[in-house]
Amino acid sequence: MLAQQVHARSGPTGEQTVEVIVDRGYRPASIVARAGVPLRVVFRRRDADECLDRVVFSSPRIDRRLARGATTIVVLPAQPPGQVRFACGMGRYHGQIDLRASRASPFAEVGAALAQRLAPVWRIVRGPGERTVAEDAMAILRARFARGEISLEEFERAQAVALRDDGESRR
């Protein structure tokens, strides 16, 4: 039997939030959120089972303690479309987050596609030769975008400037 999926709520500034009740497992255990946007997961722990003392995420690798009878917020950075799994510290209870590209905004689609394309190559793999300032700047921008520190618009604007400056410096 498949668990019912719950969609993360979007706030006025684009952030996403979902609440998870921790009581003999995770409710909801299946969450849908937008890719390319940071996600706040609010865990409200009600169960005293020692197995639920920790929650561990697959990507990014996050391991947090969940205090008994308290609320713990875990912020996942912007990520490409795909699935993020989470489980208790002993692996008995599981949940998943399906990160989907948003069809509502072309910027979100581009951001999700860009994040997906860059995910396997966050490091710049270079052959012999010196790196340019623009390449170093792009590496920093990719990392900041992946962590959700800058928006897609800011990333694209900075990328255009870096590429333009790099083209001018090579002339």
NORBEL-V356128 format. One record per pair of residues at least 24 apart in sequence whose C-alpha atoms are under 7 Angstrom apart, sorted by the first residue. I is the first residue (numbers start at 0). J is the second residue. Records with the same first field share a line. If there is no record, write none. Layout:
# NORBEL-V356128
I->J ; J
This chain:
# NORBEL-V356128
2->28 ; 29
3->29
4->29 ; 30 ; 31
5->29 ; 30 ; 31
6->30 ; 31 ; 32
7->31 ; 32
14->38
15->39
16->40
17->41
18->42
19->43
20->44
21->45 ; 46
22->46
24->92
25->94
28->93 ; 94 ; 95
29->94 ; 95 ; 96
30->95 ; 96 ; 97
31->96 ; 97 ; 98
32->96 ; 97 ; 98 ; 99
33->98 ; 99 ; 100 ; 101
34->77 ; 78 ; 79 ; 80 ; 98 ; 99 ; 100 ; 111
35->77 ; 78 ; 79 ; 107 ; 110 ; 111 ; 114
36->77 ; 78 ; 147
37->74 ; 75 ; 76 ; 77 ; 147
38->74 ; 75 ; 76
39->72 ; 73 ; 74 ; 75
40->72 ; 73 ; 74
41->70 ; 71 ; 72 ; 73
42->70 ; 71 ; 72
43->69 ; 70 ; 71
44->68 ; 69 ; 70
50->87 ; 88 ; 89
51->87 ; 88
52->88
53->87 ; 88
54->85 ; 86 ; 87 ; 88
55->85 ; 86 ; 87 ; 88
56->83 ; 84 ; 85 ; 86
57->83 ; 84 ; 85
58->83
76->145 ; 146 ; 147
77->145 ; 146 ; 147
78->114 ; 145
79->111 ; 114 ; 115
80->111 ; 115
110->151
133->161 ; 162 ; 165
136->161
